[in-house]
Amino acid sequence: MFISRISADSGTDRSPAGRFWFEPIGMRTSSGARVTPASSMTLPAVISCVRVLTESFGIMPFMLYRPKASGGREKVRNHWLYRLIAKRPNAFQSPYEWKLMLQGHLALRGNAFCQITANGKGEITDLLPLHPDRMSIEPLDNGSYRYVYTDQNGRPIIYSRHQIWHLRGLSDDGMMGLSLVGLAREAIGEGLAIQSYSTRFFANDAKPGGGWIEYPGSFATNEAKKKFRDSWQDMQGGSNRGKVGVLERGMKFHELGLSNKDSQFIEARADKRKEIYAIFRVPPHKAMDLDQATNNNIEHQGIEFWTDTMLPWATLWESSISTFLLGADSDLEPDFDHIPMIRGDGKSRAERIARLVLSGVMLRNEGREEEGLDPIDGLDEPMQPANMMTLEQAEKQQQQPPQQQPKQPAAPADDAGARGAARMAALLRGNAQRMVRRLMADKPVPAETLAEAMAISVPVASTWLELSRSGFTEDELTASLVALGENA
């Protein structure tokens, strides 16, 4: 029972229930290797790339949005599509497992299929994956086509176009996607051949042919020579492998050796790995190939992976969901969010949020939400620097006539009010400079101390302290603190 299960899972079981009869035959490449999606997965570089693509897509959260009339869009969670893809795609798979499987079908075969099950309201309740190797498309006389699926018993099952959700990658006929493994079969076949040679090489103690025996004389007949050779191989093979041999009649054994470095074997394997990474558009470090990775380039390569590799895959899914599951009349927008994966480290995220908040692009509570923090009352108003205004505001200000102030009697030079205001301004700036110097020296400044020094509230002081850690200069921090105190 156990052995038959292993055979069935490996694709070698030729019983009616086995996968052997459903696997594609594959094309024999110039290297002699027969390449199929299943056989290509035995190559470490291929399985690494497939895991990277599938697992990376699996962690991308699915969201459903509806545009608002006033601009922007709102999240929709009470729709059947959101429940289907984000919560329960079918009765036997979690959303992560389901996305993992379909993305793997796409990466290896260029196609992924799901049987659509709907209820009486027209809402899709289940998406059941179907194996691409068992699916074919049959053109119809009316110019359309239908799907033919072969079950495990070899029986064909006919599906109409509306019963199957078909995800297809790059296609040359608009009906079936092209398989990356099929297109790159020569490169993958060469990798399989190198791997096969490597296993045979080391199975033979890394010695091609073992060696040769020098005999000063000559054998009486060819039969005698063959008999001696066979007896020598029997003595050195099988359970006698590695034992010391005994030679007679002046015979000498000459060992043959071949250096992998001399044959550039290691370099050939490395070059083949890079070629396969390029086929799947996966950065080497994502497949744990860190030979040429540095701390300076690995973060940017990670961001490029999400924008150049995963974003096109996500767009393929989103467009297919919009077209074939929602329909052209729907105003909903599906989205597989990759933004959380490209935010960078903590310092970069803090600098980005601080600049967006200070420029008024992002609300302070929106910044807290990005970092997984709960909102705080009073942080839902946009901030704007006091010395900035819109073009429309500037034009209105220029069109307004200057306001004439009523003439006031000249104040004496020693006016106490003017001197008091000047002293308060100087005191405010002095306190601001003192607080900023402590921050620049990495000395802690409690929010209560800052609030007392600048005559502002403690929540405002706390917010300013959070934003001050985002790489601003001493003069910028001093100016912002003085403006904060003046407007309090």
Secondary structure, 3 states (H helix, E strand, C coil): CHHHHHHHHHCCCCCCCCCHHHCCCCEECCCCCEECHHHHCCCHHHHHHHHHHHHHHHCCCEEEEEECCCCCEEECCCCHHHHHHHHCCCCCCCHHHHHHHHHHHHHHHCEEEEEEEECCCCCEEEEEEECHHHEEEEECCCCCEEEEEECCCCCEEEECHHHEEEEECCECCCCCECCHHHHCHHHHHHHHHHHHHHHHHHHCCCCCCCEEEECCCCCCCHHHHHHHHHHHHHHHCHHHCCCCCCCCCCCEEEECCCCCCCCCHHHHHHHHHHHHHHHHCCCHHHHCCCCCCCCCCHHHHHHHHHHHHHHHHHHHHHHHHHHHHHCCCCCCEEEECCHHHHCCCHHHHHHHHHHHHHCCCCCHHHHHHHCCCCCCCCCCCCCCCCCCCCHHHHHHHHHCCCCCCCCCCCCCCCCHHHHHHHHHHHHHHHHHHHHHHHHHCCCCCCHHHHHHHHCCCHHHHHHHHHHCCCCCCHHHHHHHHHHHHHHC
